[in-house]
Amino acid sequence: MDAHLRDLRYFVALAEELNFTRAATERLFISQPALSKQIRQLEAALRVKLFDRDRRAVALTSAGEALLPRARQLLAQWEQTRRAVAETAAERALTVGFHTRIGRGLIPDVTERMARLAPEWRLRFRQISWRDPTAGLADGEADVAIAWLPVPDSGQLAWRVVATETRWVALPADHPLAGRPAVALAELADQPFIALPSAAGPARRFWLAADQRATPPTVVTEAQTAEETFEAVASGLGVALLAEGNTEIYRRPDVVYRPVPDLSPAELAVIWRADDDRHPVRVFAETCFRCLCAHASA
């Protein structure tokens, strides 16, 4: 059985972290059992033991040490090849990943400026589940992303904040707090919350306001997308936090939005892979920053 590039990515992440939990959740955004399974399969395919592991420590074997520089080289060569193919393709497309609808008048402005500064490139958009907190950047599904911070800070991503917005709460239209002009975080302490999936990591904690609460939040269900979140809120399952700008984008008669003034604000960012210095990526990132920041200061 031949090894796949994914197997090598998993191997390199574990070899660099030497910790299954960190490699799985902070680098690869998968479960620890899934990583363990893939490493066992790679070892079986190569017929060698790559790691010595016990309950306290993980260490590379001599075979693992021999594989590591070669695995890094293969992954780097593949990334160079992928980019070269993209650069020479007849139809050049820059894929923009996003979790929630972008709105804010950004896309028309960005499209117009991209047409002037990178006319051979076109934009295509792909909604990514919250299970991938990098909005498609980690596995190459997206070239750039428009997403809410925080994102995993492993040194592999770069970003610029393009908008800062107050956090609001989404409530069922008949909720007792729906008549208030604003809602304090303390008033939400006992409310059931719709949460991002566990794989979303720091973003899940942020949209539960976990770091600003006196007590842990009560999570009744998880949602993979914004659409699932607001359907759950409308049905009365619970409440959810969102950014102020998204209250207009996701306006609907069965959900009410109210500001939560004592919460820290949310930051929307344009994000790209730190080692991706292609011209259209730079143009897109700079255009997002110019457009939204110019609107904010107008």
C-alpha positions, 0 to 999 in steps of 0.5 A: 500500500502506497503512502498518501501526502496526507499521511506524510502531513500527519507524520510531520506534524506529530514528528514536530510536536511529539505530542498526539493531542497538540498535533491532532487538535492544533495542527491538523484539526482532527481527533487524536484517535484519527491521528493515531490510526493514520500513523499506525497505517503509515507504519504498516505501509512502510513496515517500520516503527516511526515513533516510540510512544508510551503514556508520558512521551513520544519520540522518533525512532531511527526510521522516523528520523530518517523519514522526517527530512524526506517527508518535508521535502516531498511535501514542499515539492508537492506544494511547489508543483501545485502552485506551478500548475495553478499559475500556468492553468488556462483559467486561473482562479483564486479560491476564497474560503469563508464560514459566514456570508461575507457581505459588508459590500466587500466582494464587489469592491474586491472583484473590481480591484482584482480585475484591474491589478490581477486581470488574469485571475478570477475569484471563486468562493467556497463555504467551509464548515466550522469544523475547519477553523482555517476556512480551507487554508490548512488542506489547500481547499482555499487560497485565501479566506475571510474569517473571524479570529481567532484562527489557529496560530501555529505560524502557518497562517498570516492575516490582517484584521479588516473589520472590528464589530460588536458581538450580539446575541441571536434569540428566538423571536419569542424569547423573554430577553428579545424585548430588551434593547441590549443584553448583558453577558450575565443575563445569558449565563443560564441560557442554552447555547448553540456552539461551533463544533469542538474541532473549531478550537479557539473559535468555539470558545470565543463565540461562547464567550467562554473566557469572559464568563463566571461559569462555563456555558451550557451547550445544547447542540453544535452547528456546522454552519451559520445557517444551521445555527440560526435554524436552531435558534429559531426553533427555540433550542438555544441562543448564539453569539454573532458579529454585529454586521451579520445581524443584517446579513442573516436577518429573518423574522423568527430570530431577534438580534440584540447587542451584548455591550460588555463583551469584547469585540469580534475581528474579521480578517483576511487570512492566507498561508504565511508562505504563499507570496503569489501576486494575486494573494497579496492583491486580494489581501491588500484589497480587503484591507483597503476596502473595509478599513476605508469604509470604517474610517469614512 
